[in-house]
Amino acid sequence: MNTTTGDQYLVKKINKAIVLDAIRKHGPLSRAQLSDLTGLNKGTVSTLAGELIEEKLASEIGLGRSSGGRKPVMLLFNRTAGYAVGIDLGVRYALAVLTDLEGRIVAEEQRELERRDADYALDVLAATVKALIAQAPESPYGIVGAGIGVAGIVDDKGTVLFAPNLEWENVELQRLVQDALGIPVAIDNEANAGALGEMYYGAGKEASDIVYLSVGTGIGAGIVIGKHLMKGSGGFSGEIGHTTIETNGKKCPCGNKGCWEQYASERALMDMAKPLGIERFDGLVEAACQGSPEAIRLFHEVGESLGVGIANIVNTFNPELVVIGNQMTRAEPWIRNAIERVVSMRSLPFHRRQAQIRFASLDTHSAVLGAAHYAISAFFAKERVTL
Ligand SMILES: [Zn+2]
């Protein structure tokens, strides 16, 4: 007869989550090390480790170093117990990656979006993810879920309320994708996803106050304070691309005039490049690589406009780190100096001294990896108790 009460059951579940968490973060560990690290007694650790091995979430590997006596068996997190899908739904593309449970990419698919309507984008998205899932290795838990970072304002029910650059309003993205794929789906704004990607897997691993700037067709920010994403009361924070930097400036699809992204985004840059007869960002990067003075001048100009907004961010948030991500990372060689010069000219000396400006170390993959992280953490939250 099972006499375990609800309380005991909960305590066990919590303890098991603690053991799994320790193995995930600090493995390989022996049972004795796990006991020291978690404060749980050796018998409890042994029982819980046995269950985790049975559930295929941990495995035993080789023998560790002995501190005198028998060499211990080491426990390692089984990162291939399942796989997650991370999706970056941009204005012109859908990029999806398949990762293991530690966020390592095992496969990748990218499709162009030739139109903007939501039905079409959903079809392309579903096809991209299905092609990716078909490449997933066999695993005990299979595909644990998908996360999507989308270039728009998302509410807590996974509805894209407004995406000015995609021209979407009230698209129930989470429900639609969940229905199409039959797996749990988490949705967030792509700048928030990018911030998480850089914090967990990239340039922000060591920092706790980070502003991640997604500079693509538009500009969005993911704001991390004390290792937590600051989402605002409605979850809509970070729309920094729509802050005004010119009172009577260029019109923006959001309805305002003089928004920062009209001067400092990839789209702003491509508008400026039209007289050169260059239509694609790749073409402009290529021209700059070959030393075209016009192309380099345009990057320089956009770098200066980026610097203006970044100086405002540095003064407002006093971050340790500002990470520039998305497509504009590829322009680093030609915009870095302009950004740094303007930021040091326009920000307050105390703030400037502490703030480092870096380019995304995950390159253009910050948002997909952050999106995959949503799926991975949702899996662990559902299976166990998160701490
Ligand atoms: Zn705007």
Boltz pocket constraint, residues with backbone or C-beta under 6 A from the ligand:
constraints:
  - pocket:
      binder: B
      contacts: [[A, 241], [A, 242], [A, 243], [A, 252], [A, 253], [A, 254], [A, 255], [A, 256], [A, 259]]
      max_distance: 6.0
